[in-house]
Amino acid sequence: MNKKGFTLIELLAVILVLGIIVSLSVTGYLAVTKKIKENMVKDKAASAESSAISWGQDNSNLLENCPDSLAGFSGLKGYKPTFCLVKTIGFLVKEGYMETEEHNDTTGTLTVKNNVTNKSMLCDEVLIYRKNNRIYAVMYDLKSNNNYECDDWQFWKE
């Protein structure tokens, strides 16, 4: 008798190999998309720092005496500034120093979204400080990485 076709074992082996290939592909895809989202958040933080520097240069007279609590802040790498101020990303957007084209899906208001957590970055804080008569900025508190909820609508009503 002439038998044409595949046996059940052969079909199962092919399905198993295809399943392994698909699972490896999906795992690689998820890792790449996570890295892309993390890089997008880093780019937004760098943009916020750059915007904060611009605001600080225009308003350096508003920098106040820094609290002693900043001495342990790792973003300053051991330096304790004399004059500083903490501003939110939302403040920089409202003042026109940082541009965004993202909108909150619910309220339609402008926002800056943390692509990793899908939370608003408007309440994230940037430390603006003076060192050697130059203005610097560093992300101080990324609240959007934590359980903190920033209400975009309330923010824009202020």
Steps between C-alpha positions, in 0.01 A plus 500: 500500500635842399466747790540868418503770766647559842467300813358652816847500659646696209221758517543540877877547456446774241242674721740480797785655301271777371380565857858540622582739216188711569568515876860613440378764256237635738749511789749692285229739380385574855857565616563739211175693551572532874846642426352743246245623755771544764708702254198718418458581871872580527470732198199677655692540828798645309265737319353607834849563638591706194177699531565554870846637422343748259247605764779525759709724274204731445405503869828447688403774745219272628736224615481469878722358771506123464375289791744272680289201397658519152838395635409132462345532153699268273426697182740771614790253545613638834466869411275708726380810314451829680216629283233276350132458427277199423249533217265247343494397135144633494626842608753498215227405250263770632774763484581404139852371568418140414290402201276198480244376251371218718143522626328330790253248352230583756517878535669603175744722689870515418714250684840334498456125536741254660504231231602228746226553761248689279469766771524875466844656551357848568560461875855367460749743651817656361762653727645821353821620663794733454859379506797721411261767368343255255150355512453122510198275534451138597187286536425507869193281548351283227162457670360340185717193567327445835141460612451877502204613287531840334166647405552679166159666510551639849847613400373706207218656704753663736 
